[in-house]
């Protein structure tokens, strides 16, 4: 069960979830392949060409070290990726990171003052962008390389509008 599902208040529901764009993974995969491709080349081309291992050993071991380091970085990236939750509920916005230790930035929807979006030309082309959420008492929450940031922004604004409407109806209902 996810962190957000565990912390839902009575009558609170999940409105939207955000995901990272595929481009967020590009750097990790790049460094992994940067070590793996030469390693495969040394492992295949060396024996096929009949060269002594000693003549290409430095390149092989360097490529192996780069591939192992790239694999560690890739694994760490995927742990971060799969343990991060970005959720809009009917009452709050939650940005949770961490596997063993947790860091959670939560802000009530009625305390969100500003939602700024930063989307470059590449971001527009590939459908990603950053959201910067400023809230009373929370400070700034930066959300990197989100898939379809406009949709998340719309979900936050819609949930805020619904919360205001529900609050207004409660106030009017109490006056009867």
BAPALO-968305 format. One record per residue: residue in three letters; x, y, z of N, C-alpha, C in turn. Coordinates in pm, whole numbers, padded with zeros to 5 digits, always signed. Atoms other than C-alpha are relative to their C-alpha. Layout:
<rs>
ALAXYZXYZXYZ ...
</rs>
This chain:
<rs>
UNK+00084-00117+00000+00000+00000+00000+00089+00124+00000 UNK-00083-00119+00013+00138+00340-00092-00013+00090+00123 UNK-00002-00095-00112+00223+00612+00158-00127+00083+00002 UNK+00117-00087+00007-00060+00833+00038-00126-00078+00039 UNK+00117+00081-00036-00317+00552+00065-00004-00027+00150 UNK-00007+00023-00144-00198+00486+00420-00039+00123+00081 UNK+00022-00124-00076-00241+00851+00519-00127+00074-00041 UNK+00124-00066+00039-00578+00929+00360-00090+00022+00121 UNK+00095-00032-00106-00819+01103+00597-00138-00055-00039 UNK+00136+00041+00036-01184+00999+00617-00058+00095-00106 UNK+00061-00075+00112-01369+01115+00303+00101+00063-00095 UNK-00102-00051+00093-01038+01201+00133+00021-00105-00108 UNK-00022+00093+00111-00981+01049-00209+00112+00053-00089 UNK-00106-00038+00093-00700+01048-00463-00064+00052-00128 UNK+00053-00065+00120-00777+01285-00750+00089-00027-00121 UNK-00094+00018+00112-00462+01250-00962+00136-00045+00053 UNK-00138+00040-00025-00119+01089-00968+00085+00052-00115 UNK-00091-00046+00104+00178+01229-01156+00115-00099-00014 UNK-00114+00086+00029+00462+01036-01317+00111+00083-00062 UNK-00111-00064+00068+00805+01130-01436-00005-00035-00147 UNK-00007+00023+00144+00851+01162-01810+00113-00097-00031 UNK-00103+00098+00039+01056+00898-01992+00136+00066-00015 UNK-00127-00070+00016+01324+01161-02055+00075+00013+00132 UNK-00062-00006-00133+01390+01167-01678+00098-00115+00018 UNK-00086+00118-00008+01554+00824-01723+00120+00007-00093 UNK-00099-00004+00106+01775+00928-02014+00143+00001+00052 UNK-00137-00012-00052+02085+01027-01814+00052-00129+00061 UNK-00042+00126-00063+02097+00705-01612+00028-00107-00105 UNK-00022+00099+00107+02057+00488-01920+00122+00034-00084 UNK-00114-00043+00080+02315+00694-02109+00131-00045+00065 UNK-00125+00037-00068+02587+00638-01846+00016-00151+00012 UNK-00008+00145-00004+02501+00270-01814+00047-00055-00135 UNK-00037+00047+00134+02525+00216-02191+00139+00047-00041 UNK-00133-00052+00029+02838+00431-02208+00109-00097+00049 UNK-00094+00101-00048+03013+00160-02006-00026-00137-00060 UNK+00035+00134+00046+02825-00144-02136+00040-00026-00146 UNK-00029+00021+00143+02873-00096-02512+00148-00027-00024 UNK-00142+00034+00018+03255-00076-02499+00037-00134+00065 UNK-00028+00127-00066+03258-00369-02255-00036-00117-00092 UNK+00041+00105+00094+03065-00583-02503+00096-00005-00119 UNK-00094-00005+00113+03294-00466-02784+00133-00068+00037 UNK-00124+00064-00042+03606-00566-02587-00019-00150+00022 UNK+00023+00141-00031+03453-00896-02474-00018-00084-00126 UNK+00024+00074+00124+03354-00995-02829+00117+00015-00098 UNK-00102-00025+00102+03616-00831-03051+00137-00054+00038 UNK-00131+00049-00043+03917-00930-02842+00022-00145-00034 UNK-00018+00142+00032+03874-01308-02861-00018-00031-00148 UNK+00024+00026+00143+03740-01296-03220+00123+00039-00082 UNK-00117-00046+00076+04043-01099-03342+00127-00079+00033 UNK-00117+00080-00038+04283-01335-03166+00105+00077+00078 UNK-00095-00078-00079+04451-01058-02963+00017-00062+00139 UNK-00023+00042-00137+04610-01143-02633-00080+00092+00092 UNK+00079-00079-00095+04400-01029-02339+00080+00117+00058 UNK-00086-00105-00057+04693-00828-02204+00000+00126-00085 UNK-00005-00118+00089+04676-00597-02508-00126+00086+00011 UNK+00123-00081-00014+04317-00488-02441-00055-00008+00143 UNK+00045+00017-00138+04295-00563-02067-00038+00132+00065 UNK+00032-00129-00063+04305-00197-01960-00136+00051-00047 UNK+00129-00043+00054+04015-00108-02192-00116-00086+00052 UNK+00103+00091-00049+03821-00415-02082-00035+00032+00145 UNK+00025-00026-00142+03863-00345-01708-00059+00139+00023 UNK+00058-00135-00010+03790+00025-01754-00146-00002-00041 UNK+00139+00012+00045+03474-00057-01948-00085-00077+00102 UNK+00073+00077-00103+03373-00314-01686-00032+00088+00120 UNK+00023-00091-00114+03418-00058-01408-00106+00104-00034 UNK+00100-00099+00043+03216+00199-01607-00139-00063-00008 UNK+00130+00069+00010+02940-00056-01674-00056-00030+00138 UNK+00047+00027-00137+02921-00156-01306-00046+00129+00067 UNK+00040-00129-00056+02914+00209-01198-00130+00048-00062 UNK+00124-00038+00068+02648+00282-01460-00118-00083+00047 UNK+00107+00087-00050+02443-00017-01338-00044+00042+00140 UNK+00032-00046-00135+02463+00110-00979-00080+00130-00007 UNK+00073-00126+00017+02354+00459-01088-00141-00024-00055 UNK+00131+00033+00058+02072+00311-01296-00092-00062+00105 UNK+00080+00062-00105+01952+00096-01006-00044+00103+00104 UNK+00035-00105-00097+01965+00392-00766-00106+00092-00057 UNK+00100-00086+00064+01771+00603-01014-00137-00067+00000 UNK+00129+00069+00003+01499+00339-01049-00059-00018+00139 UNK+00053+00003-00136+01471+00307-00672-00066+00133+00033 UNK+00058-00133-00022+01414+00682-00650-00129+00014-00081 UNK+00115-00012+00088+01174+00666-00943-00122-00074+00054 UNK+00112+00082-00044+00960+00388-00797-00041+00022+00145 UNK+00039-00030-00138+00955+00519-00440-00046+00144+00015 UNK+00049-00137-00004+00845+00870-00531-00148+00001-00034 UNK+00142-00016+00025+00478+00957-00509-00031+00149-00014 UNK+00048-00136+00022+00329+01275-00650-00150-00012-00020 UNK+00144+00028-00002-00040+01281-00568-00077+00126+00040 UNK+00098-00102-00038-00328+01526-00556-00118-00075+00059 UNK+00119+00058-00060-00603+01429-00315-00108+00108+00005 UNK+00108-00098-00009-00933+01599-00248+00028+00109+00103 UNK-00033-00099-00102-00770+01789+00044+00142+00056-00007 UNK-00141-00041-00009-00395+01812-00018+00079-00044-00122 UNK-00098+00040+00101-00096+01783-00249+00113-00068+00075 UNK-00104+00077-00068+00168+01521-00155+00112-00031-00099 UNK-00121+00037+00075+00525+01480-00284+00088-00077+00097 UNK-00073+00087-00092+00689+01183-00109+00113-00068-00073 UNK-00116+00071+00055+01037+01046-00177+00059-00087+00110 UNK-00073+00081-00095+01246+00778-00013-00048-00143+00009 UNK+00029+00142-00016+01264+00403+00032+00010-00039+00147 UNK-00020+00037-00140+01411+00347+00378-00036+00119+00090 UNK+00042-00120-00070+01390+00701+00508-00095+00076-00093 UNK+00101-00069+00079+01097+00912+00393+00011+00150+00015 UNK+00013-00145-00005+01070+01277+00304-00132+00032-00069 UNK+00131-00030+00055+00722+01407+00250-00026+00150+00007 UNK+00044-00138+00005+00620+01754+00139-00149-00004-00030 UNK+00144+00000+00016+00249+01801+00185-00051+00141+00026 UNK+00060-00130-00020+00041+02112+00153-00150-00012-00025 UNK+00145-00003+00019-00331+02162+00196-00031+00080-00126 UNK+00033-00067+00127-00494+02263-00129-00033+00147+00022 UNK+00036-00140-00024-00631+02582+00028+00119+00085+00043 UNK-00122-00073-00035-00273+02678+00128+00093+00019-00120 UNK-00082-00018+00120-00133+02659-00227-00025+00139-00054 UNK+00011-00138+00047-00063+03015-00333+00028+00013-00149 UNK-00042-00016+00139+00102+02965-00671+00049-00133-00056 UNK-00052+00114+00074+00169+02695-00927+00065+00056-00125 UNK-00073-00050+00117+00440+02791-01175+00047-00120-00081 UNK-00044+00107+00088+00531+02578-01474+00117+00048-00083 UNK-00116-00029+00084+00864+02571-01653+00010-00112-00103 UNK-00001+00100+00107+00850+02394-01988+00079+00055-00118 UNK-00086-00043+00110+01129+02430-02243-00059-00045-00134 UNK+00042+00043+00133+01099+02377-02617+00003-00153-00009 UNK-00006+00147-00002+01216+02016-02572-00110-00058+00088 UNK+00108+00044-00089+00970+01982-02285-00134+00001-00070 UNK+00125-00006+00078+00686+02092-02510-00004-00112-00102 UNK-00005+00102+00105+00801+01853-02783-00018-00141+00057 UNK+00005+00134-00058+00838+01552-02551-00102-00014+00113 UNK+00109+00007-00097+00552+01636-02313+00041-00001+00147 UNK-00039-00006-00141+00740+01712-01991+00026+00144+00041 UNK-00029-00132-00054+00800+02008-01767+00011-00007+00150 UNK-00015-00009-00144+00868+02119-01415-00113+00085+00057 UNK+00097-00082-00073+00608+02246-01170+00067+00048+00127 UNK-00049-00058-00123+00698+02476-00885-00122+00044+00078 UNK+00118-00029-00081+00438+02487-00609+00045+00079+00122 UNK-00029-00084-00117+00449+02764-00350-00123+00000+00089 UNK+00111+00006-00093+00239+02726-00041+00031+00071+00129 UNK-00014-00066-00128+00179+02905+00284+00054-00098+00103 UNK-00058+00083-00104+00402+02760+00554+00081-00119-00051 UNK-00072+00114+00056+00557+02503+00319+00124+00045-00073 UNK-00110-00046+00082+00785+02710+00105-00022-00040-00144 UNK+00004+00033+00142+00862+02579-00242+00019-00150-00018 UNK-00013+00140+00037+00810+02229-00382+00030-00003-00149 UNK-00041+00011+00140+01000+02167-00707-00022-00143-00048 UNK+00028+00131+00058+00875+01878-00920+00069-00010-00135 UNK-00079+00006+00123+01124+01776-01191-00061-00091-00106 UNK+00028+00083+00119+01050+01639-01542-00126-00084+00010 UNK+00127+00071-00009+00687+01550-01494-00059-00024-00138 UNK+00073+00031+00122+00491+01382-01766-00130+00080+00003 UNK+00120-00082+00015+00217+01622-01880-00026+00089+00123 UNK+00017-00087-00117+00259+01898-01618-00127+00084-00005 UNK+00124-00078+00013-00042+02088-01756-00116-00077+00062 UNK+00107+00084-00055-00268+01797-01662+00006-00001+00153 UNK-00012-00002-00145-00130+01790-01305-00043+00136+00054 UNK+00039-00134-00043-00172+02165-01273-00152+00014-00003 UNK+00146-00003+00012-00531+02132-01395-00066-00081+00112 UNK+00055+00083-00107-00594+01853-01141+00008+00072+00135 UNK-00014-00076-00126-00462+02070-00856-00103+00112+00004 UNK+00096-00111+00003-00672+02368-00963-00143-00050+00012 UNK+00134+00058-00010-00980+02147-01006-00031-00046+00141 UNK+00020+00046-00138-00934+01991-00662-00016+00119+00095 UNK+00015-00122-00081-00889+02339-00510-00140+00058-00017 UNK+00135-00054+00027-01212+02456-00678-00106-00086+00068 UNK+00096+00090-00065-01401+02149-00552+00002+00018+00152 UNK-00013-00020-00144-01267+02205-00200-00068+00131+00042 UNK+00066-00128-00030-01381+02569-00207-00151-00014-00007 UNK+00144+00020+00017-01724+02463-00334-00058-00080+00116 UNK+00047+00082-00112-01758+02194-00064-00003+00082+00129 UNK-00006-00084-00119-01653+02444+00204-00115+00100-00001 UNK+00109-00096+00013-01904+02700+00074-00134-00068+00029 UNK+00125+00072-00023-02182+02439+00073-00017-00035+00148 UNK+00007+00028-00143-02098+02339+00431-00039+00124+00079 UNK+00033-00124-00069-02111+02701+00541-00145+00039-00023 UNK+00139-00032+00030-02443+02758+00366-00096-00099+00067 UNK+00083+00103-00061-02583+02432+00502-00011+00019+00150 UNK+00003-00023-00142-02493+02527+00860-00089+00118+00037 UNK+00081-00119-00025-02683+02854+00828-00149-00029-00001 UNK+00145+00033+00008-03020+02675+00772-00059-00026+00135 
</rs>
